Amino acid sequence: MIRVFIVDDHVLIRDGLRTLLTDNPLFEVVGEAANGQDLLDQLPNVAADVVLLDLNMPVLDGLATTHRLREEHPHLRILLLSMMTHERTIGEILAAGAHGYVLKNAAKHEVVAALQSVAAGQRFLCSEIGLGLLDKLLLLEPSQPKAAAGAGALLTHREREILQLVAAGLTNQQIADKLFTSRRTVESHRQNLLEKTGVSNTPALVKYAMEQGWLQ
């Protein structure tokens, strides 16, 4: 049985993960925390194999917590859970010592597979991240990267949806309502769009997307 400690600042997400894992005889949920510091305070009294760790949290976020875990609890396996899809963020997390990265919108079976892989001593990237990195590799010339217009091929389907709605002038909350998701999720996707296109604000993002012919 794999002993899992869940760390996320959203109660609903912790509840959903707990339900997913307790319904599976392969796992035992041995603890929960709302941030990295809460986790570190509890770990001396808890026997865990894998920490399922949110990236964006108050007090001590996922990246800082990963650094602390590698220093203070090197035996623990670390699986990051996030909505961030930008390769720079993922690279920072893996460089800090995390053993896997899975998106919060991943299918249940993929979360289970990620936990099993990480617990078994392997590394894991969820399919959407892996395919995105593969797409980027395929866009590269033998000696130099293609022009920035190639960034359009790296946008996920949901990012393209949100880009269209941003260009239409909708607010984050209006987009969230229209797509039946949370405002925080929309904000994460918008940040991903800015990072992928290399622009610094929404007007520049819309202008860039229009110039590249991404907008309908």
Phi and psi in degrees as a GROMACS rama.xvg file:
@    title "Ramachandran Plot"
@    xaxis  label "Phi"
@    yaxis  label "Psi"
@TYPE xy
-92.3639  122.066  ILE-2
-89.8701  118.587  ARG-3
-115.947  134.997  VAL-4
-110.273  121.767  PHE-5
-96.5952  129.818  ILE-6
-129.384  112.429  VAL-7
-159.663  140.625  ASP-8
-81.5202  -3.89081  ASP-9
-103.569  121.643  HIS-10
-61.7575  -40.9123  VAL-11
-61.9161  -38.7112  LEU-12
-69.1435  -42.1834  ILE-13
-61.2431  -41.2124  ARG-14
-62.3684  -43.5175  ASP-15
-64.8683  -42.2507  GLY-16
-66.6362  -40.8133  LEU-17
-60.8548  -44.1855  ARG-18
-62.5541  -44.4309  THR-19
-58.0178  -43.6193  LEU-20
-81.0562  -37.2299  LEU-21
-71.6415  -20.7739  THR-22
-79.4327  -7.57703  ASP-23
-110.567  121.535  ASN-24
-66.2592  -8.61479  PRO-25
-77.8875  -16.9895  LEU-26
-122.101  153.438  PHE-27
-134.08  123.179  GLU-28
-83.515  113.894  VAL-29
-101.91  -5.7592  VAL-30
-178.435  162.878  GLY-31
-141.498  147.382  GLU-32
-146.799  155.792  ALA-33
-96.0005  -9.62828  ALA-34
-163.246  174.008  ASN-35
-64.9119  -37.8845  GLY-36
-66.0019  -39.6173  GLN-37
-59.5839  -42.494  ASP-38
-59.6834  -51.0977  LEU-39
-61.7842  -33.4812  LEU-40
-67.4887  -32.2424  ASP-41
-87.4808  -27.069  GLN-42
-56.933  -35.7202  LEU-43
-58.8939  -20.5274  PRO-44
-110.163  9.44183  ASN-45
-130.076  136.674  VAL-46
-98.0923  109.97  ALA-47
-127.773  153.322  ALA-48
-102.504  -41.8085  ASP-49
-131.678  136.317  VAL-50
-102.897  119.972  VAL-51
-94.8369  106.914  LEU-52
-119.224  125.847  LEU-53
-71.7737  151.732  ASP-54
-86.3504  -49.5743  LEU-55
-96.4191  105.55  ASN-56
-143.088  155.668  MET-57
-76.9011  171.466  PRO-58
69.0273  -66.6782  VAL-59
-143.186  111.772  LEU-60
-80.0157  -179.161  ASP-61
-64.0938  -39.1343  GLY-62
-66.3215  -48.6614  LEU-63
-63.7534  -38.8137  ALA-64
-64.5955  -39.119  THR-65
-60.082  -44.4828  THR-66
-58.474  -45.0754  HIS-67
-65.3503  -41.6682  ARG-68
-63.9987  -40.7971  LEU-69
-65.9753  -30.839  ARG-70
-81.0571  -43.0604  GLU-71
-99.0942  -24.8985  GLU-72
-137.808  64.5912  HIS-73
-64.0058  -16.4038  PRO-74
-77.3397  -19.6433  HIS-75
-74.7027  142.274  LEU-76
-93.3228  143.062  ARG-77
-123.703  122.876  ILE-78
-118.423  116.37  LEU-79
-84.3423  141.029  LEU-80
-123.751  122.123  LEU-81
-158.009  168.496  SER-82
-100.578  -5.84479  MET-83
-75.5076  129.526  MET-84
-114.662  0.142011  THR-85
-74.0872  134.775  HIS-86
-64.0499  -27.7246  GLU-87
-64.386  -44.0255  ARG-88
-62.824  -45.2002  THR-89
-62.8457  -40.9189  ILE-90
-61.5658  -40.5345  GLY-91
-63.4478  -41.6161  GLU-92
-64.9714  -46.5732  ILE-93
-67.2542  -37.0593  LEU-94
-66.235  -29.856  ALA-95
-72.5432  -16.516  ALA-96
121.376  3.22807  GLY-97
-67.228  150.169  ALA-98
-100.867  -10.1063  HIS-99
-164.601  163.447  GLY-100
-145.479  123.701  TYR-101
-134.82  141.719  VAL-102
-80.5918  150.834  LEU-103
-69.3659  -18.6508  LYS-104
-94.5835  11.2013  ASN-105
-68.4842  154.596  ALA-106
-66.2672  154.119  ALA-107
-56.7639  -41.9012  LYS-108
-64.4966  -27.1118  HIS-109
-75.1648  -35.8552  GLU-110
-63.1456  -43.2873  VAL-111
-61.3157  -45.6593  VAL-112
-63.1201  -38.2072  ALA-113
-63.17  -45.4363  ALA-114
-63.3149  -42.0174  LEU-115
-64.2921  -43.3839  GLN-116
-64.226  -47.0285  SER-117
-64.2888  -42.6177  VAL-118
-63.3796  -29.1754  ALA-119
-84.0958  3.68319  ALA-120
92.1175  9.34825  GLY-121
-100.011  171.065  GLN-122
-103.597  155.802  ARG-123
-144.748  133.451  PHE-124
-124.753  131.655  LEU-125
-63.936  159.823  CYS-126
-60.1628  -39.7275  SER-127
-64.2176  -40.5899  GLU-128
-66.9702  -45.4803  ILE-129
-60.6679  -42.8062  GLY-130
-67.4546  -36.1603  LEU-131
-63.3656  -43.0601  GLY-132
-66.2885  -36.9845  LEU-133
-63.5665  -42.6737  LEU-134
-58.5608  -41.2472  ASP-135
-65.0766  -41.9238  LYS-136
-61.1525  -38.5846  LEU-137
-70.1449  -21.0219  LEU-138
-82.203  -11.4019  LEU-139
-81.3015  139.574  LEU-140
-77.3111  163.452  GLU-141
-56.0208  -33.7933  PRO-142
-115.17  -21.5678  SER-143
-154.716  155.361  GLN-144
-70.5341  155.516  PRO-145
-69.8806  173.934  LYS-146
-63.6269  161.756  ALA-147
-59.7511  -19.2191  ALA-148
-58.217  -26.6601  ALA-149
-63.601  -16.1452  GLY-150
-60.2196  -24.4006  ALA-151
-60.7551  -32.0117  GLY-152
-71.5986  -16.0167  ALA-153
-91.306  -5.79846  LEU-154
-73.9861  135.408  LEU-155
-76.1158  167.136  THR-156
-58.8632  -42.3898  HIS-157
-67.9735  -37.4316  ARG-158
-63.4017  -37.7961  GLU-159
-65.5144  -40.0488  ARG-160
-59.9774  -47.7622  GLU-161
-66.7527  -36.8196  ILE-162
-60.2091  -42.8815  LEU-163
-61.1761  -41.6168  GLN-164
-73.5511  -34.6943  LEU-165
-61.9123  -44.8282  VAL-166
-64.2202  -27.3038  ALA-167
-79.3026  -4.75088  ALA-168
92.9197  10.6232  GLY-169
-75.8579  147.616  LEU-170
-79.5491  169.448  THR-171
-57.8338  -42.7794  ASN-172
-67.021  -40.2726  GLN-173
-63.6628  -39.4451  GLN-174
-65.1177  -43.5617  ILE-175
-60.012  -43.3702  ALA-176
-63.7761  -41.3121  ASP-177
-68.281  -35.5136  LYS-178
-97.9617  4.19819  LEU-179
56.5828  49.0909  PHE-180
-137.457  -173.899  THR-181
-93.1358  157.064  SER-182
-63.0867  -36.9745  ARG-183
-63.1695  -38.0641  ARG-184
-63.7266  -42.6496  THR-185
-61.9474  -42.7968  VAL-186
-61.2596  -38.8328  GLU-187
-64.3954  -42.8381  SER-188
-65.2372  -38.9873  HIS-189
-64.6013  -39.3439  ARG-190
-64.5823  -39.8177  GLN-191
-59.9207  -41.1982  ASN-192
-62.4366  -42.636  LEU-193
-62.9346  -42.2659  LEU-194
-69.647  -39.3832  GLU-195
-68.5798  -33.1191  LYS-196
-92.7057  -14.5564  THR-197
77.4534  18.793  GLY-198
-103.458  168.662  VAL-199
-109.96  -10.727  SER-200
-153.076  172.24  ASN-201
-65.7606  -45.6872  THR-202
-57.7826  -40.7522  PRO-203
-66.2119  -35.465  ALA-204
-63.2717  -46.3112  LEU-205
-65.2742  -42.5436  VAL-206
-61.1929  -44.8116  LYS-207
-62.9199  -43.8797  TYR-208
-63.155  -38.5343  ALA-209
-65.6291  -42.5137  MET-210
-63.4792  -33.2158  GLU-211
-85.1601  -5.71303  GLN-212
76.4904  24.9103  GLY-213
-82.2012  -21.3178  TRP-214
-94.1376  137.51  LEU-215
